[in-house]
Amino acid sequence: MNNIRLYSKVAKYLVVDSEQHQLDTLLEWCKIVYNCLEGGQIEDAKVFLEQAIIEAEKPTKD
C-alpha cells in the first residue's frame, strides 16, 4: 500500500475544505477496503466498500 501514490489533478487552492475532508475520508475508506482485500476478507471489503459509496454520495457542506 505504501507504494501507491495519489496525485490530484486539481490545484489545492481550488479544493474547498469540506471537499478536501470528503476526499480524505474516502481515501481512508479505500485503505480499509484494500487491506481487507489483501487479507482475503472479501465479505468485509464489500461492507466497507458499500459504506465508502454511501459517504461519497453525501453532498458536501459548503
N, C-alpha and C positions, 0 to 999 in steps of 0.2 A: 504493500500500500504506500510505503514511503517513496517509491519510485514514480508515482503518479504525480504529474504536475498539471495544475489547472490554471489556465490563463484567461482572463476576462477580455472580451472583445470590446468592452465599453470602458471608457475612461472613468477612473474612480470618482472624479468630481461630478459626473453625470448621474451617479447612483445615489438615490435618496437613502437616508439612514434606515428607514423601515424596509426598503428593498434589500439593502445590504444585510440587515438582520435576517430577512427571509432567506436569502442566499446562504448565509452562514448556517441557518437551521437545516436547510436542505442538504448542505454538504455533510453535516453531522449524520443525518438520516442515511445518506449514501454510504458513509463509512460503516455504519452499523450493518446495513444490508450486505455490503461487501464482506465484512468479517463473518457474518452468518454463512454466506456462500462459501467462503474459504474453509470454514469449519464443517461444511457439509450439512448445515442446519437449514435445509431448503424451506421447510414449513415456517420457521421463524422468519426467514428472509422475506417470504411472501407477506407475512403480517406487517413487518416493518416497512416494506415497500408500499403496501396499501396506506399505511399511516403517512408516509412521505408524500404520496399523491394527494391525500387529503390536505396536508399542510400546504402543498404547492398550489392548490386550487383556492386557498383562502385569499381574499382580496387584501392588498397591503393597506396599512393605515397611513394616510398622508398627513 
